[in-house]
Amino acid sequence: MPSRKKNSPTQTSPRTPRTSPRKSPRTSTGTLTILSISIALISAVVYFLNSHLERFYIFSTSELHDLSLRAISTHGNDTAAVVTFIAGELSEKLPGGYVNLDQEWIFNNAGGAMGAMYILHASVTEYLIIFGTAVGTEGHSGRHTADDYFHILKGTQLAYTPGSFEPEVYPQGSVHHLERGTVKQYKMDEACFALEYARGWIPPMLFFGFADVSAVHLMCRRCGGRLGLRANK
Ligand SMILES: *[C@@H]1O[C@H](CO)[C@@H](O)[C@H](O)[C@H]1NC(C)=O
């Protein structure tokens, strides 16, 4: 009993003054320094990548529009065939697992609009999906860190920006370009499907666009495929 009492203060006393008063201010300034250096480095990297984003893109907007038009002229309103045609040709042009041919359709809820989607490709800088609805939908576009190109394969999409009194009308075969940073309300009165291509910074879009856990999961799996991890198929 007495030996324990003697031991415990001698063991603890030299340790406690060293750790508590000295270390805590050092670690907080150290953390701040590391944090500010990290922020500066990340900003520099983001700035550099932002000006070189073009290099990372594997799809071209003019080719996707041309492909959509050829798919429609070949298969008309047989949208299932249009989709298969598009996926098939892209997969031939970009071999090596870049294009997902496994049509895993899932629901996606974003900005109050509900639709179904099939992910053709996803990476940090691009995604390509077929998005649409068989019954119509309406919602908020979201304000995104990427340019969005909506190639209408079937039906018509309407949209407007606040302050406009007339709708923008996007019929079959047209492209609705939602510029990076702009917001719109959009609507598909009836069945409408599109080849949706986004290019820019994709990860921030996932918070809005793919609020569904399953959709984010699927996007990330596809994204992993792009980064060399390769998805199931
Ligand atoms: C698809 O159907 C719509 C509505 O019936 C029609 O206006 C359009 O011309 C059709 N498109 C093609 C490519 O057949």
The ligand as an SDF file (V2000), in Angstrom:
LIG
                    3D

 14 14  0  0  0  0  0  0  0  0999 V2000
  -41.3380   10.0470  -82.3440 C   0  0  0  0  0  0  0  0  0  0  0  0
  -42.6510   10.2590  -81.9120 O   0  0  0  0  0  0  0  0  0  0  0  0
  -43.0710   11.6160  -81.9390 C   0  0  0  0  0  0  0  0  0  0  0  0
  -44.4530   11.6990  -81.3390 C   0  0  0  0  0  0  0  0  0  0  0  0
  -45.3210   10.7590  -81.9070 O   0  0  0  0  0  0  0  0  0  0  0  0
  -42.9980   12.1370  -83.3620 C   0  0  0  0  0  0  0  0  0  0  0  0
  -43.3740   13.4930  -83.4150 O   0  0  0  0  0  0  0  0  0  0  0  0
  -41.5680   11.9950  -83.8570 C   0  0  0  0  0  0  0  0  0  0  0  0
  -41.4740   12.3910  -85.2010 O   0  0  0  0  0  0  0  0  0  0  0  0
  -41.0960   10.5570  -83.7360 C   0  0  0  0  0  0  0  0  0  0  0  0
  -39.6850   10.5150  -84.0520 N   0  0  0  0  0  0  0  0  0  0  0  0
  -39.1530    9.6680  -84.9260 C   0  0  0  0  0  0  0  0  0  0  0  0
  -37.6950    9.8040  -85.1710 C   0  0  0  0  0  0  0  0  0  0  0  0
  -39.7990    8.8040  -85.5100 O   0  0  0  0  0  0  0  0  0  0  0  0
  1  2  1  0
  1 10  1  0
  2  3  1  0
  3  4  1  0
  3  6  1  0
  4  5  1  0
  6  7  1  0
  6  8  1  0
  8  9  1  0
  8 10  1  0
 10 11  1  0
 11 12  1  0
 12 13  1  0
 12 14  2  0
M  END
$$$$
